Amino acid sequence: MQNNFEFGLVIGRFQPPCLHHFQFLDQVIQSGVKKLLIGIGESKSLDNRNFLNGDEVKSLLIPNLDKLNFPYELVIIPDINNPPLYANYVKTFFPQINDSNTCLFTENTYTFDCFINYGHHFKVVIPNILDNRATNVRQLIADKNPLWQTLIPSNVAEFLKTKK
């Protein structure tokens, strides 16, 4: 699928950053966008689902994003939990985006809704969903199954081993 959008917008929690996230980002790059815009969704509190803060996620993503050799911008976007205001809120972090120059890549129905409703008409692409997901990785970590280490970049595995 080729598109003519300048920006490919991806918003996620990356809890933790996994190899499938980078396969997902590769799909965005292959779509023909000229720059990746990546928003790290940051929860107001840490729990079993959101166990890394935005700064930790950002520091784990950067070395792997740099390996993509593709222009990107990475920002932390704290949660506001307000669908009618969300797309405009995201625009405060990426002021260059609009309905005509940006394609949102997401499988998240909440994010999808925020960018196609409430006066917004962004193009949205639902990427090919990959087998392993962060939810699976978190479960493997909780189960102390060492397989989790094969599903994430090595820098993330090293960080998580020291964090636990």
C-alpha positions in Angstrom: 0.0 0.0 0.0 1.5 3.3 -1.1 0.3 6.6 0.1 1.2 10.2 -0.4 1.2 11.4 3.2 4.1 13.3 4.6 3.7 12.0 8.1 2.9 8.5 9.4 1.5 9.0 13.0 1.8 6.1 15.5 0.6 6.4 19.1 1.3 3.6 21.5 2.4 2.7 25.0 5.2 0.3 24.0 4.9 -1.6 27.3 7.6 -2.9 26.7 9.0 -2.0 23.3 8.9 -5.3 21.4 10.2 -6.6 18.1 6.7 -6.5 16.7 6.5 -2.7 17.3 9.4 -2.3 14.9 7.8 -4.6 12.3 4.7 -2.4 12.7 6.9 0.7 12.1 8.4 -0.9 9.1 4.9 -1.3 7.6 4.4 2.5 8.2 7.7 3.3 6.5 6.9 0.9 3.6 3.6 2.8 3.0 5.6 5.7 1.5 5.4 8.3 4.3 8.3 10.7 4.5 8.6 10.8 8.3 7.5 8.8 11.3 5.8 10.7 14.1 5.7 8.5 17.2 3.7 9.4 20.3 4.4 7.5 23.5 1.2 7.3 25.4 2.0 7.8 29.1 -0.4 6.6 31.9 -0.8 8.8 34.9 0.2 5.9 37.1 2.3 2.7 36.8 0.7 -0.7 37.1 1.1 -4.2 35.6 0.0 -3.0 32.1 1.9 0.3 32.2 5.1 -0.6 34.1 7.5 1.8 32.3 7.2 5.6 32.4 7.4 7.6 29.3 11.1 8.6 29.7 12.0 4.9 30.1 10.1 3.9 27.0 11.6 6.8 25.0 15.2 5.8 26.1 14.5 2.2 25.1 13.0 3.1 21.7 15.6 5.6 20.5 18.5 3.1 19.8 16.1 0.9 17.9 14.5 3.7 16.0 18.0 5.0 15.0 18.6 1.5 13.4 15.7 2.1 11.1 17.7 4.8 9.3 14.5 6.7 8.7 13.4 10.2 9.8 11.4 10.2 13.0 10.2 12.4 15.8 9.4 10.9 19.2 7.4 12.6 21.9 5.8 11.6 25.2 2.0 12.3 25.3 0.5 12.1 28.8 -3.0 10.6 28.9 -6.0 13.0 29.0 -8.8 10.3 28.5 -11.0 12.7 26.5 -11.9 11.5 23.0 -13.4 14.7 21.7 -10.2 16.6 22.6 -7.6 14.0 21.9 -6.7 14.7 18.3 -6.3 18.4 19.0 -4.3 17.5 22.1 -1.9 15.4 20.0 -1.6 18.3 17.6 0.0 20.3 20.4 2.8 17.8 20.4 3.0 17.5 16.6 1.8 20.9 15.4 2.8 20.0 11.8 0.0 17.4 11.4 -3.4 17.9 9.8 -6.1 15.8 8.0 -4.4 16.1 4.6 -0.7 15.5 5.4 -0.9 12.8 8.0 -2.0 9.2 8.0 -2.7 7.6 11.4 -1.5 4.0 11.7 -3.4 2.2 14.4 -5.4 -0.9 15.4 -6.6 0.8 18.5 -10.3 1.6 18.2 -10.1 4.4 20.8 -7.4 6.2 18.9 -9.1 5.5 15.6 -12.3 7.1 16.9 -10.5 10.2 18.2 -9.0 10.9 14.7 -12.0 10.3 12.5 -14.7 11.8 14.6 -15.2 15.0 16.6 -14.5 17.1 13.5 -11.5 15.2 12.3 -11.1 13.3 9.1 -7.6 11.8 9.2 -6.8 8.9 6.9 -6.4 5.8 9.1 -4.6 2.6 8.1 -5.0 -0.5 10.2 -1.7 -2.4 9.8 -1.3 -6.1 9.5 -1.6 -7.4 13.0 1.5 -9.4 14.1 1.4 -12.6 16.2 3.3 -11.5 19.2 2.1 -8.4 21.1 3.2 -6.5 24.2 0.3 -8.1 26.1 1.8 -11.6 25.4 5.3 -10.3 26.4 4.0 -8.9 29.6 2.3 -12.2 30.4 5.5 -14.2 29.6 7.5 -11.9 32.0 4.9 -12.3 34.7 5.0 -16.1 34.2 8.8 -15.9 34.4 9.0 -17.6 31.0 12.4 -16.7 29.4 10.8 -16.7 25.9 9.9 -13.0 26.5 13.6 -12.1 25.9 13.4 -13.4 22.3 10.5 -11.0 21.5 12.1 -7.7 22.4 15.2 -5.9 21.4 18.3 -6.8 23.4 18.6 -3.3 25.0 15.0 -3.7 26.3 15.8 -7.2 27.7 18.9 -5.9 29.5 17.0 -3.0 31.0 14.0 -5.1 32.2 16.4 -7.6 33.8 17.9 -4.8 35.9 14.5 -3.2 36.6 12.9 -6.3 38.1 
